[in-house]
Amino acid sequence: MNFELTDEQQMLADTTKDLLARSYDAEKRNAVTATERGWSTEVWQKLAELGLLGLSFAEDDGGMGAGPVETMAVMTEIGRRLAPEPVLDAVLTPGGLITDAGTADQRAKILPGVAEGTTLLAFAHAEPGRRWPDLRVDTVAEREGELWSLTGSKNPVPHGDCADLLVVTAQLPHDEGIGLFVVRADAEGLTRRGYATHDGLRGAQLELREVEAEPLGDGGDESTTITAAIVRTQAALCAEAVGAMEEALRLTTEYLKTRKQFGVPLAKFQTLTQRAADMYVLLELARSMSLYATMSLSDGVVDPAIASRAKLQVSRSAHKIGQEAIQMHGGIGMTAEYPVGHYVSRLTAIEHTLGGGDDHLRLLAATVADHDRAEL
């Protein structure tokens, strides 16, 4: 089986890599993430012009109709450069929900603007006191005739501070399941408080008080759609983490080659080179599992267990690679001016998003008895 990217897929990855390399180094990223928005509208527009924001949308919806492999190739390059632009939070996750659950009219009205970079989305699902994999929400939807309204709290909402439209989950009346609704960011009764996260990105807390909302699709239970979106998001986070781990390892090996101790480069010390080799092994394990999750999605298999297997290994690799990168850099690895600490911060955030390693291990362990025994 061929695990290499095709020429077209590699060209897409290289184009993304070149754009982000020209746009960001450690100093530029620090400057951009320190602004109120936390990311560059200029870079965002360039991503739109290259078609990267509409990559996963159907051509009829203003996109390019690309598959999961192309999407994950882009996410890997975003992770490699630590680009703060909300491609996952403002496009892929909420846009995928609209693609899966929205009517043709809703898709035509919303998705072309997202692909053009003029409309920002956000997915408001997480709530205080609720943790993955619990899908239940306390936000409630009420209906009067043809009008719907939502009441509840959402936090954290990744990049919900800058969104124009929010895709919100809410409990349907009469315990009919969880519905998906579109809410305008300027809707009456909606308040949001934005904040910066430790990895330099942005989040928001939303308070909804009888906020007017439009149901996605027929307004029925969308639990299966939400689960599928979470699986795709977990796969995208794994791909982003692989890019970040690659760069963290590259920075570490370059530092070992140039930093001298006792008159010789640190790379001459066998213990340090062995530890760097262990980092490489962990990276390749994570890359393999990320590829496994991506290829499963390409085959039309949306399986939470596969996403958990990938997320478990990626979380373990990210944790160890981050620790070793900081340790082998010494004090400079903790400074804001040097990039390796920012990579570790982002890897830590990815590890704890939609379930940490221990969470996925518990979920997988609980299903061991469901599998047939393998005998040699």
Protein Blocks (a to p, Z undefined) as FASTA:
>chain_A
ZZbdcfklmmmmmmmmmmmmmmpcfklmmmmmmpmnopafklmmmmmmnommmmmpcfkl
opnopafklmmmmmmmmmmnopabffklmmmmmmmmmmmmmcfklmmmmmmmmmnopacc
dddfbaghiacfbfbdfbdcddehjaccdeddddddehklmpfbdcdddddehhiajcdd
dddfkbghiacdddddfkopacdddddehiacddehjlpafklmmmmmmmmmmmmmmmmm
mmmmmmmmmmmmmmmmmmcgehiafklpmklmmmmmmmmmmmmmmmmmmmmmmmmmmnop
acfklmmmmmmmmmmmmmmmmmmmmmmnommlmpmkbmklmmmmmmmmmmmggpifklmm
mmmmmmmmmpccddZZ
